[in-house]
Amino acid sequence: MGFAGAMVVAMAVDAFTGWPSPLFARIGHPVTWLGRLIGVIDRGWNRASDPPAVRRVAGVAGALSVIALAVGLGWLLQVLLPSGWIQIVLVSVLAWPLVALRSLHDHVADVATPLQAGDIGGAREAVSRIVGRDPAALDESGIARAAIESLAENASDGIVAPVFWGTLFGLPGILGYKAINTLDSMIGHRNERHEAFGWAAARIDDVANFIPARLTGFLFVLLAARRTEALSCMTRDARRHRSPNAGWPEAAMAGTLGVRLSGPRIYHGNATDEPWLNEGARDPHAEDISEALAIYRRGMLLLAGVLAILAIA
Protein backbone atom coordinates (compact mmCIF):
# COMPACT_ATOMS: atom_id res chain seq x y z
CA MET A 1 0.00 0.00 0.00
CA GLY A 2 3.04 2.28 -0.19
CA PHE A 3 1.77 3.87 -3.41
CA ALA A 4 -1.62 4.76 -1.88
CA GLY A 5 -0.09 7.88 -0.35
CA ALA A 6 1.39 8.88 -3.70
CA MET A 7 -2.03 8.61 -5.32
CA VAL A 8 -3.58 10.82 -2.61
CA VAL A 9 -0.95 13.50 -3.24
CA ALA A 10 -1.45 13.22 -7.02
CA MET A 11 -5.21 13.66 -6.56
CA ALA A 12 -4.70 16.67 -4.29
CA VAL A 13 -2.28 18.39 -6.66
CA ASP A 14 -4.58 17.86 -9.62
CA ALA A 15 -7.64 19.02 -7.68
CA PHE A 16 -5.97 22.35 -6.93
CA THR A 17 -4.03 22.95 -10.14
CA GLY A 18 -5.24 20.69 -12.93
CA TRP A 19 -2.85 20.57 -15.86
CA PRO A 20 -1.90 24.24 -16.42
CA SER A 21 -2.71 25.65 -19.86
CA PRO A 22 0.76 27.20 -20.34
CA LEU A 23 2.33 23.83 -19.62
CA PHE A 24 -0.02 22.11 -22.07
CA ALA A 25 0.78 24.71 -24.75
CA ARG A 26 4.49 24.19 -24.21
CA ILE A 27 4.86 20.41 -23.89
CA GLY A 28 1.38 18.93 -24.37
CA HIS A 29 0.24 16.20 -22.00
CA PRO A 30 1.24 12.54 -21.45
CA VAL A 31 -2.08 11.40 -22.92
CA THR A 32 -1.48 13.45 -26.08
CA TRP A 33 1.97 11.87 -26.35
CA LEU A 34 0.37 8.44 -26.16
CA GLY A 35 -2.22 9.56 -28.67
CA ARG A 36 0.43 10.51 -31.21
CA LEU A 37 2.07 7.11 -30.89
CA ILE A 38 -1.25 5.30 -31.26
CA GLY A 39 -2.07 7.45 -34.28
CA VAL A 40 1.19 6.48 -35.96
CA ILE A 41 0.50 2.79 -35.33
CA ASP A 42 -3.09 3.10 -36.53
CA ARG A 43 -2.04 4.77 -39.78
CA GLY A 44 0.84 2.37 -40.44
CA TRP A 45 -0.53 -0.99 -39.27
CA ASN A 46 -4.28 -0.70 -39.89
CA ARG A 47 -4.39 -1.14 -43.65
CA ALA A 48 -7.80 -1.22 -45.33
CA SER A 49 -6.41 -3.61 -47.96
CA ASP A 50 -5.74 -6.32 -45.35
CA PRO A 51 -8.39 -8.91 -44.46
CA PRO A 52 -10.10 -8.58 -41.03
CA ALA A 53 -8.07 -11.42 -39.49
CA VAL A 54 -4.79 -9.73 -40.37
CA ARG A 55 -6.04 -6.38 -39.10
CA ARG A 56 -7.08 -8.00 -35.81
CA VAL A 57 -3.63 -9.53 -35.34
CA ALA A 58 -2.04 -6.17 -36.17
CA GLY A 59 -4.33 -4.53 -33.63
CA VAL A 60 -3.33 -7.01 -30.94
CA ALA A 61 0.35 -6.38 -31.69
CA GLY A 62 -0.15 -2.61 -31.72
CA ALA A 63 -2.08 -2.53 -28.44
CA LEU A 64 0.39 -4.78 -26.64
CA SER A 65 3.32 -2.73 -27.96
CA VAL A 66 1.90 0.55 -26.63
CA ILE A 67 0.98 -0.99 -23.26
CA ALA A 68 4.38 -2.67 -22.90
CA LEU A 69 6.14 0.60 -23.70
CA ALA A 70 4.09 2.50 -21.09
CA VAL A 71 4.53 -0.17 -18.40
CA GLY A 72 8.23 -0.49 -19.17
CA LEU A 73 8.77 3.25 -18.97
CA GLY A 74 6.92 3.38 -15.66
CA TRP A 75 8.97 0.52 -14.28
CA LEU A 76 12.25 2.10 -15.40
CA LEU A 77 11.37 5.45 -13.85
CA GLN A 78 10.29 3.79 -10.64
CA VAL A 79 13.43 1.67 -10.15
CA LEU A 80 15.61 4.71 -10.84
CA LEU A 81 13.94 6.75 -8.10
CA PRO A 82 15.50 6.81 -4.64
CA SER A 83 13.77 4.61 -2.07
CA GLY A 84 11.71 5.65 0.92
CA TRP A 85 9.46 8.67 1.22
CA ILE A 86 11.33 10.51 -1.54
CA GLN A 87 10.21 7.82 -3.97
CA ILE A 88 6.58 8.27 -2.92
CA VAL A 89 6.80 12.04 -3.40
CA LEU A 90 8.36 11.70 -6.84
CA VAL A 91 5.85 9.01 -7.88
CA SER A 92 3.02 11.35 -6.89
CA VAL A 93 4.48 14.16 -9.03
CA LEU A 94 4.87 11.87 -12.03
CA ALA A 95 1.38 10.41 -11.50
CA TRP A 96 -0.29 13.82 -11.16
CA PRO A 97 -0.86 14.43 -14.92
CA LEU A 98 -2.54 11.02 -15.21
CA VAL A 99 -5.36 11.82 -12.75
CA ALA A 100 -7.96 13.96 -14.55
CA LEU A 101 -9.87 15.01 -11.44
CA ARG A 102 -9.94 18.78 -12.01
CA SER A 103 -10.44 18.77 -15.78
CA LEU A 104 -13.45 16.42 -15.59
CA HIS A 105 -15.11 18.62 -12.97
CA ASP A 106 -14.46 21.81 -14.93
CA HIS A 107 -15.67 20.43 -18.26
CA VAL A 108 -18.96 19.28 -16.74
CA ALA A 109 -19.37 22.53 -14.78
CA ASP A 110 -18.92 24.37 -18.08
CA VAL A 111 -22.12 22.66 -19.26
CA ALA A 112 -24.08 23.41 -16.08
CA THR A 113 -23.35 27.15 -16.03
CA PRO A 114 -24.94 28.15 -19.37
CA LEU A 115 -27.73 25.60 -18.99
CA GLN A 116 -28.77 27.06 -15.64
CA ALA A 117 -28.76 30.51 -17.27
CA GLY A 118 -31.07 29.31 -20.05
CA ASP A 119 -28.35 29.48 -22.72
CA ILE A 120 -29.12 26.25 -24.61
CA GLY A 121 -26.72 27.12 -27.42
CA GLY A 122 -23.82 27.64 -25.03
CA ALA A 123 -24.68 24.45 -23.16
CA ARG A 124 -24.80 22.49 -26.41
CA GLU A 125 -21.39 23.81 -27.41
CA ALA A 126 -19.95 22.91 -24.00
CA VAL A 127 -21.41 19.41 -23.93
CA SER A 128 -20.09 18.72 -27.45
CA ARG A 129 -16.57 18.83 -25.96
CA ILE A 130 -17.23 15.85 -23.67
CA VAL A 131 -19.66 13.58 -25.56
CA GLY A 132 -19.90 12.28 -29.10
CA ARG A 133 -23.65 12.57 -29.63
CA ASP A 134 -25.11 15.28 -31.89
CA PRO A 135 -25.57 18.39 -29.70
CA ALA A 136 -28.09 20.05 -32.04
CA ALA A 137 -30.59 17.30 -31.22
CA LEU A 138 -30.36 17.84 -27.45
CA ASP A 139 -32.88 19.79 -25.38
CA GLU A 140 -32.29 20.77 -21.74
CA SER A 141 -32.88 17.28 -20.36
CA GLY A 142 -30.78 15.73 -23.13
CA ILE A 143 -27.88 18.06 -22.38
CA ALA A 144 -28.14 17.38 -18.65
CA ARG A 145 -28.33 13.65 -19.24
CA ALA A 146 -25.25 13.69 -21.47
CA ALA A 147 -23.24 15.73 -18.97
CA ILE A 148 -24.19 13.54 -16.00
CA GLU A 149 -23.45 10.33 -17.90
CA SER A 150 -20.05 11.67 -18.95
CA LEU A 151 -19.28 12.68 -15.37
CA ALA A 152 -20.22 9.26 -13.99
CA GLU A 153 -18.37 7.22 -16.61
CA ASN A 154 -15.25 9.37 -16.61
CA ALA A 155 -15.09 9.42 -12.82
CA SER A 156 -14.28 5.75 -13.24
CA ASP A 157 -12.07 5.96 -16.34
CA GLY A 158 -10.32 9.21 -15.46
CA ILE A 159 -9.80 8.99 -11.71
CA VAL A 160 -10.78 5.78 -9.94
CA ALA A 161 -9.22 3.39 -12.46
CA PRO A 162 -5.80 5.10 -12.79
CA VAL A 163 -5.65 5.59 -9.01
CA PHE A 164 -6.61 1.94 -8.46
CA TRP A 165 -3.85 0.62 -10.70
CA GLY A 166 -1.42 3.22 -9.43
CA THR A 167 -2.07 2.14 -5.84
CA LEU A 168 -1.40 -1.48 -6.73
CA PHE A 169 1.69 -1.04 -8.92
CA GLY A 170 2.85 2.58 -8.82
CA LEU A 171 4.02 4.18 -12.06
CA PRO A 172 3.85 0.98 -14.18
CA GLY A 173 0.23 0.54 -13.09
CA ILE A 174 -0.99 4.05 -13.75
CA LEU A 175 0.98 4.51 -17.00
CA GLY A 176 -0.12 1.11 -18.25
CA TYR A 177 -3.74 1.92 -17.50
CA LYS A 178 -3.60 5.28 -19.28
CA ALA A 179 -2.15 3.54 -22.33
CA ILE A 180 -5.02 1.03 -22.26
CA ASN A 181 -7.67 3.71 -21.85
CA THR A 182 -6.20 5.93 -24.58
CA LEU A 183 -6.03 2.99 -26.96
CA ASP A 184 -9.70 2.26 -26.35
CA SER A 185 -10.75 5.89 -26.81
CA MET A 186 -8.87 6.16 -30.12
CA ILE A 187 -9.28 2.78 -31.81
CA GLY A 188 -11.69 0.73 -29.69
CA HIS A 189 -14.70 1.63 -31.82
CA ARG A 190 -17.19 -0.56 -33.63
CA ASN A 191 -16.87 1.09 -37.02
CA GLU A 192 -15.56 -0.08 -40.37
CA ARG A 193 -12.01 1.07 -39.75
CA HIS A 194 -11.58 -0.19 -36.19
CA GLU A 195 -13.93 -3.17 -35.81
CA ALA A 196 -11.05 -5.61 -36.29
CA PHE A 197 -7.98 -3.47 -35.54
CA GLY A 198 -9.42 -2.06 -32.31
CA TRP A 199 -10.85 -5.35 -31.03
CA ALA A 200 -7.95 -6.03 -28.63
CA ALA A 201 -7.88 -2.44 -27.35
CA ALA A 202 -11.57 -2.58 -26.44
CA ARG A 203 -11.34 -6.00 -24.76
CA ILE A 204 -8.26 -5.06 -22.71
CA ASP A 205 -9.98 -1.85 -21.60
CA ASP A 206 -13.01 -3.88 -20.48
CA VAL A 207 -10.79 -6.00 -18.26
CA ALA A 208 -8.82 -3.07 -16.85
CA ASN A 209 -12.00 -1.19 -15.90
CA PHE A 210 -13.96 -4.13 -14.48
CA ILE A 211 -13.14 -3.51 -10.80
CA PRO A 212 -12.78 0.32 -10.92
CA ALA A 213 -16.19 0.78 -12.58
CA ARG A 214 -17.90 -1.17 -9.81
CA LEU A 215 -15.92 0.64 -7.13
CA THR A 216 -17.04 3.97 -8.60
CA GLY A 217 -20.65 2.83 -8.58
CA PHE A 218 -20.44 1.85 -4.92
CA LEU A 219 -18.80 5.20 -4.07
CA PHE A 220 -21.84 6.99 -5.50
CA VAL A 221 -24.26 4.65 -3.74
CA LEU A 222 -22.59 5.29 -0.38
CA LEU A 223 -23.21 9.01 -0.85
CA ALA A 224 -26.85 8.68 -1.89
CA ALA A 225 -29.61 10.07 0.34
CA ARG A 226 -31.56 6.87 -0.39
CA ARG A 227 -28.86 4.22 -0.53
CA THR A 228 -31.22 1.27 -0.89
CA GLU A 229 -32.89 2.73 -3.97
CA ALA A 230 -29.54 3.73 -5.48
CA LEU A 231 -28.06 0.28 -4.87
CA SER A 232 -31.14 -1.38 -6.35
CA CYS A 233 -30.94 0.81 -9.46
CA MET A 234 -27.25 0.04 -9.94
CA THR A 235 -27.51 -3.71 -9.51
CA ARG A 236 -30.68 -3.91 -11.61
CA ASP A 237 -29.80 -1.63 -14.52
CA ALA A 238 -25.98 -1.65 -14.86
CA ARG A 239 -26.04 -4.72 -17.08
CA ARG A 240 -28.55 -3.11 -19.44
CA HIS A 241 -25.89 -0.66 -20.64
CA ARG A 242 -24.10 -1.43 -23.90
CA SER A 243 -20.77 -1.22 -22.03
CA PRO A 244 -19.92 -3.96 -19.51
CA ASN A 245 -18.46 -1.32 -17.20
CA ALA A 246 -19.91 2.15 -17.83
CA GLY A 247 -23.36 1.03 -16.72
CA TRP A 248 -22.22 0.66 -13.11
CA PRO A 249 -21.29 4.27 -12.31
CA GLU A 250 -24.02 5.62 -14.61
CA ALA A 251 -26.79 3.50 -13.08
CA ALA A 252 -25.50 4.34 -9.60
CA MET A 253 -25.59 8.05 -10.40
CA ALA A 254 -29.09 7.73 -11.89
CA GLY A 255 -30.35 6.06 -8.73
CA THR A 256 -28.53 8.53 -6.48
CA LEU A 257 -30.05 11.54 -8.24
CA GLY A 258 -33.44 9.93 -8.83
CA VAL A 259 -33.33 10.59 -12.59
CA ARG A 260 -33.26 8.45 -15.70
CA LEU A 261 -30.11 8.29 -17.84
CA SER A 262 -28.98 6.71 -21.12
CA GLY A 263 -31.92 6.03 -23.46
CA PRO A 264 -32.20 6.87 -27.19
CA ARG A 265 -29.66 9.28 -28.64
CA ILE A 266 -28.22 10.38 -32.00
CA TYR A 267 -24.61 9.90 -33.13
CA HIS A 268 -23.48 11.46 -36.42
CA GLY A 269 -27.05 11.56 -37.68
CA ASN A 270 -27.80 7.94 -36.73
CA ALA A 271 -30.33 7.21 -33.97
CA THR A 272 -29.52 4.48 -31.45
CA ASP A 273 -32.15 2.98 -29.18
CA GLU A 274 -30.25 2.51 -25.93
CA PRO A 275 -32.14 1.18 -22.89
CA TRP A 276 -32.95 3.52 -20.03
CA LEU A 277 -31.17 3.40 -16.69
CA ASN A 278 -33.65 4.00 -13.86
CA GLU A 279 -36.52 3.97 -16.34
CA GLY A 280 -39.64 5.54 -14.89
CA ALA A 281 -37.76 8.27 -13.05
CA ARG A 282 -37.94 11.90 -14.15
CA ASP A 283 -35.66 13.49 -16.74
CA PRO A 284 -32.65 15.40 -15.37
CA HIS A 285 -32.38 19.19 -15.52
CA ALA A 286 -29.63 21.76 -15.12
CA GLU A 287 -29.75 21.64 -11.31
CA ASP A 288 -29.12 17.90 -11.39
CA ILE A 289 -25.73 18.49 -13.02
CA SER A 290 -24.72 20.62 -10.03
CA GLU A 291 -25.93 17.90 -7.66
CA ALA A 292 -24.03 15.26 -9.63
CA LEU A 293 -20.88 17.40 -9.37
CA ALA A 294 -21.38 17.66 -5.60
CA ILE A 295 -21.66 13.87 -5.37
CA TYR A 296 -18.57 13.54 -7.53
CA ARG A 297 -16.57 15.87 -5.26
CA ARG A 298 -17.65 13.98 -2.15
CA GLY A 299 -16.90 10.67 -3.83
CA MET A 300 -13.38 11.71 -4.72
CA LEU A 301 -12.83 12.97 -1.17
CA LEU A 302 -14.04 9.64 0.16
CA LEU A 303 -11.69 7.79 -2.20
CA ALA A 304 -8.76 9.97 -1.11
CA GLY A 305 -9.66 9.37 2.53
CA VAL A 306 -9.66 5.59 2.08
CA LEU A 307 -6.29 5.74 0.31
CA ALA A 308 -4.88 7.94 3.08
CA ILE A 309 -5.95 5.37 5.66
CA LEU A 310 -4.31 2.62 3.64
CA ALA A 311 -1.13 4.70 3.34
CA ILE A 312 -0.72 5.11 7.08
CA ALA A 313 -2.09 1.73 8.20
Long-range contacts (C-beta under 8 A, 24 or more apart in sequence): 1-167, 1-310, 1-311, 1-313, 2-88, 2-170, 2-311, 3-88, 3-91, 3-166, 3-167, 3-168, 3-169, 3-170, 3-173, 4-167, 4-307, 4-308, 4-310, 4-311, 5-88, 5-92, 5-307, 5-308, 5-311, 5-312, 6-88, 6-89, 6-91, 6-92, 6-95, 6-166, 6-170, 7-92, 7-95, 7-99, 7-163, 7-166, 7-167, 7-174, 7-307, 8-92, 8-304, 8-307, 8-308, 8-311, 9-88, 9-89, 9-92, 9-96, 10-92, 10-93, 10-95, 10-96, 10-98, 10-99, 10-163, 10-166, 11-99, 11-101, 11-159, 11-163, 11-300, 11-303, 11-304, 11-307, 12-304, 13-92, 13-93, 13-96, 14-96, 14-97, 14-99, 14-100, 14-101, 14-102, 15-101, 15-102, 15-300, 16-102, 17-102, 18-102, 18-103, 18-106, 19-97, 19-102, 19-103, 29-97, 30-97, 30-98, 30-175, 30-178, 31-97, 31-98, 31-178, 31-182, 34-66, 34-70, 34-178, 34-179, 34-182, 35-182, 35-186, 37-66, 37-69, 38-62, 38-66, 38-182, 38-183, 38-186, 38-187, 39-186, 41-65, 41-66, 42-186, 42-187, 42-197, 45-197, 46-187, 46-193, 46-194, 46-197, 48-193, 52-195, 52-196, 53-196, 55-196, 55-197, 56-196, 56-197, 56-199, 56-200, 58-197, 59-187, 59-196, 59-197, 59-198, 59-199, 59-200, 59-201, 60-199, 60-200, 62-197, 62-200, 63-180, 63-183, 63-200, 63-201, 63-204, 64-200, 66-179, 66-183, 67-176, 67-179, 67-180, 67-183, 67-204, 69-179, 70-175, 70-176, 70-178, 70-179, 71-172, 71-175, 71-176, 71-179, 72-172, 73-175, 74-170, 74-171, 74-172, 74-173, 74-174, 74-175, 74-176, 75-171, 75-172, 77-171, 78-170, 78-171, 78-172, 91-170, 91-171, 94-171, 95-162, 95-166, 95-171, 95-174, 98-162, 98-166, 98-174, 98-175, 98-178, 99-158, 99-159, 99-162, 99-163, 100-154, 100-158, 100-159, 101-158, 101-159, 101-300, 103-158, 104-151, 104-154, 104-155, 104-158, 104-159, 104-296, 105-293, 105-296, 105-297, 107-150, 108-147, 108-148, 108-150, 108-151, 108-289, 108-292, 108-293, 108-296, 109-289, 109-293, 111-143, 111-146, 111-147, 111-289, 112-147, 112-286, 112-289, 112-290, 112-293, 115-140, 115-143, 115-144, 115-286, 115-289, 116-286, 116-287, 116-290, 123-286, 130-154, 132-267, 132-268, 133-265, 133-266, 133-267, 134-266, 134-267, 134-268, 134-269, 137-265, 137-266, 140-285, 140-286, 141-283, 141-284, 141-285, 142-265, 144-283, 144-284, 144-285, 144-286, 144-288, 144-289, 145-259, 145-260, 145-261, 145-262, 145-263, 145-283, 145-284, 146-265, 147-289, 147-292, 148-253, 148-257, 148-259, 148-261, 148-284, 148-288, 148-289, 148-292, 149-250, 149-253, 149-261, 149-262, 151-253, 151-289, 151-292, 151-293, 151-296, 152-216, 152-220, 152-246, 152-249, 152-250, 152-252, 152-253, 152-261, 152-292, 153-243, 153-246, 153-249, 153-250, 155-216, 155-249, 155-296, 155-299, 155-300, 156-209, 156-212, 156-213, 156-215, 156-216, 156-245, 156-246, 156-248, 156-249, 157-181, 157-209, 157-212, 159-300, 159-303, 160-212, 160-213, 160-215, 160-216, 160-219, 160-303, 161-208, 161-209, 161-212, 161-213, 163-303, 163-307, 164-211, 164-212, 164-215, 165-208, 165-212, 167-307, 167-310, 177-208, 180-204, 180-205, 180-208, 181-205, 181-208, 181-209, 206-244, 206-245, 209-245, 210-244, 210-245, 212-245, 213-245, 213-246, 213-248, 213-249, 214-245, 214-248, 216-248, 216-249, 216-252, 216-299, 217-248, 217-249, 217-251, 217-252, 218-252, 219-252, 219-299, 219-302, 219-303, 220-249, 220-252, 220-253, 220-256, 220-295, 220-299, 221-252, 221-255, 221-256, 222-302, 223-256, 223-295, 223-298, 223-299, 223-302, 224-252, 224-255, 224-256, 224-295, 225-256, 226-258, 229-255, 229-258, 230-255, 230-256, 231-255, 233-277, 233-278, 237-275, 237-276, 237-277, 237-278, 237-279, 238-277, 240-275, 240-276, 240-277, 241-274, 241-275, 241-277, 242-274, 247-277, 250-277, 251-277, 251-278, 253-292, 253-295, 254-278, 254-281, 256-295, 257-284, 257-288, 257-291, 257-292, 257-295, 258-282, 259-283, 259-284, 259-288, 260-284
